[in-house]
Amino acid sequence: MFRIPYYLFSAHFSCFCLITICLSQNAAFAKSMTDAMTLPNNFKSTLDTRKFVSIGETTFSFLFWDLYKSQLLTTSGKYPIEIEKDNLLLDINYLADISSDDLIERTIEQWQHLGITPEKYQDYLPELKAIWPNITDGDSLTLLIHQGRSVFYFNQQYVGVINDAKFGQMFLAIWLSENTSEPSLRHELLGGIKDE
């Protein structure tokens, strides 16, 4: 009986595996490109194609310094939103400098305040490090919740996306949870009148 020499079979099998891996990588790459193309990468077009209604706005201050202004908007005019139908914007305009590392550290502190364990947020930290830039006075960082994905814009330019719907809710909880460390900000963002 004719037998294929082992070295030929081995080479053929290796080639097959290489082709399979390449096809898998190409499919994954194609999917990532398709996802990127369907994301609202242009901030202006996001506003042009989706009618957002302001829910509320506020200014966060520490002692005598205003640190940032923020505004919450949704396409339904309500919060919470229906993830499958509605879009949400949290627009933060900074009035002071803050590094990317400090921004991530403050975010972690707020999650810990809310009782969120590291197991639930640690996988997001490398993504945030890659997305969030260093902030200077006058910069804006905007979160768009779109079909469950968290799309970030820096000065109205797309900078990245986190595709896990759990992240968006966890991030918004910093301001909008009933257990937030800043209940007055929550009150104002949800449309309440600022306390004097």
C-alpha positions in Angstrom: 0.0 0.0 0.0 1.3 3.4 -0.9 2.2 5.6 2.1 2.7 9.3 2.1 6.1 10.0 3.4 5.9 11.5 6.9 7.8 14.6 6.1 5.4 15.4 3.3 2.4 14.8 5.5 3.9 17.0 8.3 4.6 19.8 5.8 1.1 19.5 4.4 -0.5 19.6 7.8 1.6 22.6 8.9 0.6 24.4 5.7 -3.0 23.6 6.4 -2.8 24.9 10.0 -1.1 28.1 8.8 -3.8 28.7 6.2 -6.5 28.0 8.9 -4.9 30.5 11.3 -4.5 33.1 8.6 -8.2 32.7 7.6 -9.2 33.0 11.2 -7.1 36.1 11.8 -8.4 37.6 8.5 -12.0 36.9 9.6 -11.4 38.5 13.0 -9.7 41.5 11.4 -12.6 41.8 8.9 -15.1 41.8 11.8 -13.1 44.4 13.7 -13.0 46.6 10.6 -16.8 46.1 10.1 -17.4 47.0 13.7 -15.3 50.1 13.4 -17.0 51.2 10.2 -20.5 50.9 11.9 -19.4 52.9 14.9 -20.2 56.7 14.9 -16.6 57.8 14.6 -17.4 61.4 13.7 -18.8 63.3 16.7 -20.5 65.9 14.5 -22.3 63.2 12.5 -23.4 61.6 15.7 -25.1 64.8 16.7 -26.5 65.4 13.2 -28.0 61.9 12.9 -29.3 61.5 16.5 -31.5 64.0 18.3 -30.2 64.3 21.8 -32.2 65.9 24.7 -30.3 67.3 27.6 -31.3 65.7 30.9 -29.1 67.8 33.2 -25.7 69.4 33.7 -23.5 70.2 36.6 -20.1 71.5 37.7 -17.7 69.5 39.9 -15.7 71.7 42.3 -13.1 71.0 45.0 -12.6 73.6 47.6 -12.4 76.9 45.5 -11.6 75.2 42.2 -14.0 74.1 39.5 -12.5 70.9 38.0 -15.0 70.0 35.2 -18.4 70.6 33.8 -20.5 67.7 32.7 -23.8 67.2 30.8 -26.0 64.2 30.4 -28.1 63.8 27.2 -30.1 60.9 25.8 -32.1 60.4 22.6 -35.2 59.5 24.6 -35.0 62.4 26.9 -35.1 59.9 29.8 -32.7 58.0 32.0 -32.1 55.1 32.3 -32.2 54.3 28.6 -33.3 51.3 26.7 -29.9 50.0 25.4 -31.3 48.6 22.1 -33.2 51.7 21.1 -31.7 54.8 22.8 -28.3 56.5 22.8 -26.7 58.4 25.7 -24.0 61.1 25.9 -22.0 62.1 28.9 -20.0 65.1 28.0 -17.2 66.2 30.4 -15.4 69.5 29.8 -12.3 69.8 32.0 -11.3 73.0 33.7 -8.0 71.7 35.0 -5.2 69.4 33.9 -5.2 65.7 34.7 -3.0 62.9 33.5 -4.4 59.7 32.0 -2.9 57.7 34.9 -4.6 60.0 37.5 -7.9 59.8 35.6 -7.8 56.0 35.7 -6.8 56.1 39.4 -9.8 58.4 40.3 -12.1 56.1 38.3 -10.8 53.1 40.3 -11.4 55.0 43.6 -15.0 55.7 42.6 -15.6 52.1 41.6 -14.2 51.0 45.0 -16.5 53.5 46.7 -19.4 51.9 45.0 -18.3 48.5 46.2 -17.3 47.3 42.7 -14.6 44.6 43.1 -11.3 44.6 41.1 -12.4 41.4 39.4 -15.2 43.3 37.7 -13.1 46.3 36.4 -9.5 45.2 36.1 -9.9 43.9 32.6 -11.0 47.3 31.4 -7.9 49.1 32.7 -5.6 48.4 29.8 -8.3 49.5 27.4 -8.8 52.7 29.3 -5.1 53.3 29.4 -4.9 52.9 25.6 -8.0 55.2 25.0 -7.8 58.0 27.5 -5.2 60.7 26.8 -3.7 63.2 29.2 -6.1 66.1 29.8 -5.4 69.8 29.8 -7.6 72.7 30.8 -10.2 73.2 28.1 -10.2 69.6 26.8 -13.4 67.5 26.6 -13.9 63.8 27.0 -17.3 62.4 25.8 -18.8 59.0 26.3 -21.4 57.8 23.8 -23.4 54.7 24.7 -24.4 53.3 21.3 -26.0 49.8 21.1 -24.4 48.9 24.4 -20.9 49.9 23.3 -19.0 52.7 25.0 -17.5 55.0 22.4 -15.1 57.7 23.6 -14.4 61.1 21.9 -11.5 63.4 22.9 -12.2 67.0 21.8 -14.9 65.6 19.5 -12.5 63.2 17.8 -13.0 59.4 18.1 -10.4 57.8 20.3 -11.7 54.3 21.1 -14.5 51.9 22.1 -15.1 49.3 24.8 -17.6 46.8 23.4 -18.8 45.3 26.8 -22.2 46.8 27.8 -21.3 46.2 31.4 -18.6 48.8 31.3 -20.9 51.6 30.2 -23.2 51.0 33.1 -20.3 50.7 35.5 -18.8 54.0 34.3 -22.0 55.9 34.5 -22.6 54.6 38.0 -19.8 56.9 39.2 -22.2 59.8 38.7 -25.6 58.3 38.4 -25.7 55.5 41.0 -27.8 56.2 44.1 -24.6 55.4 46.1 -22.4 57.9 44.2 -19.9 59.8 46.3 -21.3 63.1 44.9 -25.1 62.9 45.3 -25.6 66.6 44.4 -23.9 66.0 41.0 -26.3 63.1 40.4 -29.2 65.2 41.3 -28.2 67.9 38.8 -27.3 65.5 36.0 -30.7 63.9 36.3 -32.4 67.2 35.9 -32.7 68.4 39.5 -32.3 72.1 40.5 -28.9 72.9 41.9 -28.9 73.3 45.6 -27.7 76.7 46.7 
